[in-house]
């Protein structure tokens, strides 16, 4: 896991989805997905699914 992976995870959580996070960070949404996927694989957790089920608000 690298610091960049954590930055992308943080941006995704704050934005509410990969598309908004990618726009904020000026990268492709696939890049966000790939980095968050690395963390999910390493920790055995699905963060992107958890955000929506927890009802966390997306920044607009």
C-alpha positions in Angstrom: 0.0 0.0 0.0 1.3 3.4 -0.9 0.4 6.9 0.3 -1.1 7.6 -3.2 -3.5 4.7 -2.7 -4.6 6.2 0.6 -5.1 9.7 -0.9 -7.3 8.2 -3.6 -9.3 6.3 -1.0 -9.7 9.5 1.0 -10.8 11.5 -2.0 -13.3 8.8 -3.0 -14.8 8.7 0.5 -15.1 12.5 0.6 -16.5 12.7 -2.9 -18.9 9.8 -2.6 -17.8 8.1 -5.8 -14.8 7.4 -8.0 -16.0 9.8 -10.8 -16.2 12.9 -8.6 -12.9 11.9 -6.8 -11.2 11.6 -10.2 -12.5 14.9 -11.3 -11.2 16.6 -8.1 -7.8 14.9 -8.5 -7.7 15.4 -12.3 -7.1 11.7 -13.0 -9.1 9.0 -14.8 -11.8 7.2 -12.7 -10.1 3.9 -13.6 -7.0 5.2 -11.8 -9.0 5.8 -8.6 -10.6 2.4 -8.9 -7.3 0.6 -9.4 -5.7 2.3 -6.3 -8.7 1.7 -4.1 -8.8 -1.9 -5.3 -5.3 -2.4 -4.2 -6.2 -1.3 -0.6 -9.3 -3.5 -0.7 -7.3 -6.5 -1.9 -4.6 -5.9 0.7 -7.0 -5.5 3.6 -9.8 -7.8 2.4 -12.4 -5.1 2.7 -14.8 -3.5 0.1 -14.7 0.2 0.9 -16.6 1.4 -2.2 -19.6 -0.8 -1.3 -19.5 0.3 2.3 -20.0 4.0 1.5 -23.3 3.6 -0.1 -24.6 1.0 2.4 -23.7 3.4 5.3 -25.5 6.2 3.6 -22.5 8.5 3.7 -23.4 11.7 2.0 -21.6 12.6 -1.2 -20.1 16.1 -1.5 -21.9 18.0 -4.2 
